[in-house]
């Protein structure tokens, strides 16, 4: 089964999504949106931008761990990764987003 998006709401009525790889691991997390339609637009933006290498911003956290942001054409962050210990692991995370980001499968999250 290819990857999928999980779209969920919190107890304040806000929405967010995660992109999961085939193995169910979360490879990208969105910001929190006030409206479901905005979160759905965020998913559409990941679908469009995830194949493009130039949309990935590789970052170093202050504690030495590594992560990446996926940015839209307007440079707005669409989603962020988990923290990684090595650049190889971070690059594998980017590869997972590239491989799964175009999926059109969206499930309701818990």
N, C-alpha and C positions, 0 to 999 in steps of 0.2 A: 504494500500500500504506500503510495507517495505521501509526502508530508501534508499538513493541513494547518489551518488557522483555527484557533479557539477564541471566540468572541464572548466576553462576559461582562456583567455589570456588578458593581459593588453595592454596599448597603446605602450609599448616598445617591444611587441612580446614575453613576458615571460609568463609562464604558472603556474597556481596553482589550487588547488582543495579544496573543502570542503566536509565533510561528513554530510549529513542531516538526522535527525531522521524522523520517520513516520509523525510527525506533522510539518515538514518543518524547524525545528530549527536546526541551525548549531551546531554540537557537536564536530567537529574537523576541524582544519585548517592546511593546508600544508605550507611549505616554498614556495618560488618562484623559479621556474626552468627555465633554458634558452631554453629548448627544450620540445615539447609536449611529446615525448617518455619518457623523464625523469619523467615528472609528472605522466604519465601512469604507470611507474614502481613504483612510490610512492604509487599510489592507490593499486597496486598489493601487495605491502609490508604491507599496512594497512589491506588488506583482509587476509593476512597470519598471521599477528602478533596480530590483535585486540582481538582474543579470549583468548590470553595468559596473565594471571594476572601479571606474572613477567615482562612483557613489559611496564607496567605503572609506571611512576615515578611521585609520588605526590610531589608537590612543594608549597612553601609559597612565595608570592611576598613581596617585601619590604614594601608595604602599608598594609599588613595584609590579603589581599585577597589570595585565593587559586586557584591553577590550576593544570593540569597534562600534561605530555608529554607522547606520545606513542613512544617507541623506538624499532628499529629493533634489530636483533640478534647481529649486529656489534656495538650496542649502539648508533647509529646515530638516532637523533630525526626525526621521520616521520611526526608527526603532534602534534599540541598543542591545548589545550582546551581554552575556554573563561575563564574569571575570575569568581570565585564563592565566596560567603560570608561565607559559612559553609562547613565543611568536608562532611556532609551528602549530600549537593548539588553536591559537587565534585564527590563523589562516585556514585551518580545517573548519572552524566555525563559519568563516566567510564562505567557504566552499559549500557548506551545508545550506546556508541561506540562498546562495546562487542556485543550488540544485532543487530546493523546495519552494522558493519564493513565488514562482509563477503558478502554483497550484490554485485552483478555484474552489477547493473544498473548504468550507467554513462550517465549523460545528459550534454549538453552544457550549460554553465552558462552565465549569462548576463553581 
